[in-house]
Amino acid sequence: MKNDKKGNQYRINEQIRAREVRIVGDDGSTVMPTRQALDMARQQNVDLVEISPNANPPVCRLIDYSKFLYQQKKRAKEMKQKQVKQDIKEIRFGPQTDEHDYNFKLKHAKEFLEDGNKVRAYVFFRGRSILFKEQGEVLLLRFANDLEEYGKVEQMPSLEGKKMFLYISPKKAGVAKKSQQKRDRERDEADSKTDASLQAENQISEKGGLFANVKGGEDILRKLKEDSEDK
């Protein structure tokens, strides 16, 4: 049993001053006098570790303190690894950026957002180019619009000194907004399938009238329906 207080993180053994404690383990929890819990710790050659001092009574575990600290450190490391690291990527424009340069930077911004990074786009006004700040704002607004499927605007264009900034954060996976062009294409495809299905049904209905009084007509209609479904 260890009586030192490593790192002043947790109270252990005789450092625990409460009259009674709740001992938790794999088989549940039990409230008992602290003195009795200390005797159990000695018998098992482990430590009485206070893990929740603000509970009433305080919650403790019977465990080797070094092992307990190792488990806590390992758990913290695993949680840190699970956290998604999000960097901020910068995209710089001039107030009169040409179309080729704009598209090149737009492509990189899409890649940054798809990787889960934030994008900070800005227009740098050098010297008298500050006179074109409205032009820079229009450029950034266009940039935000072109990235609407990949990210959402955190902060609209704002002028800070000689730079006008726009902040865009990535959208969560699976919630990217479809472009109008894509929505129109999907709607046209759905309409085409519906039209084809209705046309097939009409053809079967028309042929049904022809075969109504023919011997074996029902079998012919069934075959026609199966053929239309296969198509």
N, C-alpha and C positions, 0 to 999 in steps of 0.2 A: 504493500500500500504506500502511496506517495502522499506526503503531507505538504509538499511545496505547491505553490500556486503558479503554474506555468503561464506566463504572458498575462496574468490577471484576467483570464477569459471566463473561467468558471470557478465557482466555489466547490471544493471537494473535501470529503471526510470531516474532520473536526472544524473546518471553516464554516460549515453549514450550521446556522444558529437557530433555525426553526425547531419548534418542539416536536413536530411531526412532518412527515414527507409522504409523497405519493411515489411509489416505486413502479416504474413501467417496464415491461419486458415483452417477450414474444407471446406469453400466455395471458396478457392483460395487465391490469394495474391494481395495486393494493396500497391503502393508507395505513401507515404504522408510525410509532414513535421513532424519532431520529436515532435514538440510542440503539433501538432494535435493528434498524437498517444498517448502522455502523457495525454491529456484531455480525450481521449476515455478510457484509463486505469482507470482514476479516476472515470469516470461515471459508469464503470462496476465493480468498487471496486476490481480491479486486478492489476497486475504489468506489466510493459513493460519490457520484458526480451530479451536481445540481444543474439541470439543463433548462429549467423554466422557473427562475426565481420569483417571478411576479404572480405565479399561480397560487391558489389557496386550497390546500397546502402546496408548497413548492414541489415541482416534479423532478425526480432524480432517477438515475440509472445505476445499476451495479455493473461496472465495466472497468477494465484497465484504462487508466486515464490517458496513457500514451496511445493506446489503440483508439480511444475515443477521439483524440485530437487528430490522429491520422485519418480517421473516417470523415471527420468534418472537413479537413483540408482536401481530401479526395472528392467529396461531394461538391465543394465550392469550385474546384477545378473543372469538374464535369459540367456544372451549370454555366461556367464561363465559356466553355467550349461550345455549348449549345446556343449561346447568344450570337445572333447574326451581327457581324461587324459591318457597319455602314460608313463608308467613306464619302467625302464630298469631292466631286470632280468638277473642275472649273472649265468653262467654255468661254473664250474671249472673242469679242467681235469689235470691229471698228464701226463707226456710224454709217459708213458707206461700203459695207461688206458686199462683195459680188456674189452672184448666184452659185457659182461653183464652190466657193469657199463656204458659203452658207450650208449647202447640201452636205459637204464633207463633215462639217461640225455637227450637223443634225444627225448624221449617221452615228457618230461617236456618242452623242448624247443618248440615243436610243440604246446603244450597247451598255452604257453606264447604268441606265435605269433598269434594264433587263437583268443586270447583275446585282441589283438591289442597292445601288449607290444613289445618293442625292446629286443633283446637278445644280451648280451655281453659275448661271450664265450672266455675263456682264458686257456692257459696251463701254469701251474706254475712249474718253474724249480728250484728244491731244490739242493743246493750244486753242485756236479759234473754232475748232470743231465742236466746242460746247454749244455753239449756235444751232447745231443740228440735233439737240437732245430729243425733240419730238420724233425725229426720224429714228433715233435709237430706241425710243419707246415702242414705236410701231414694229420695229424689227424683233424686239423681245416678245411682244404680244403674238406676233406671227410664229415665233419659235415655240411658245407655250401651246399654241393651237395645234401645231404640227406634231406635238408630243403628247396630245391628250389621251392616246391609246396606251401610253407607256407610263405616264406620271400625272401627278396633280400639283397644281400651283400652291406653294406654301406662302409665298409673298409676291405680290404684284410688283412690276418694275418701280424701283425707287432710286432716286439720285443721291449718291453719297460722295461728295467731293467731285472728282472728275470721272467717277464710275457710276453706271446705272445697273443695278443688280436685279436678277430674277431668280427665285429659288423654286426648284421642282423636286418633289420627292417621289420615289417609285410607288406604283400601285402594287397591291398585294397580288400574288399569283392567282390567276383565274378570274380576275375582275376587270381586266383591261376592257375598255369601252371599244366596241366595234365601230369602224368608220362607217359613214353613211353609204359609201360605195359598196362596202362588204354587205351591209344590211340589205341594200337594194338587190344585190346579186343573189343573196340567199332567198329573198322574197320571190324573185323571178323564177328561181329553180323550183320553189315550192308550188308556185302557181302553175308551172309547166306540168309538174307531176299530177296536180289536181285535174287539169284540163285533159290530160291523157287518160286518167282514170274515168272521168265522166264520159269521154268519147267512147271508151271501151264498153262502158255500161250501156250507153245508148245503142251501140252496135248490137250488143247482145239482146237488148230489148226489142229492137227492130227485127232481128232474126227470130226472136221468140214468137213473134206474130206469124212468121212464115212456117215455123215448125210446130205450131200449136196443135194442129190436127193431123200431123204426120206420125206414123207409127214409130216409136222410139224417139220422139221429139225431145223428151225430157233428157235422155242420155246425150243427145247432140248439144242441147243448151248447156248441160253440165260441163261437157268437154270444151265448149267455147269459153265458158267462164274461167276454167282452169288455165286455158291457153292465154287468156288476157292477163290473169294474175301472174303467170310466169314471165310475161313481158314486162 
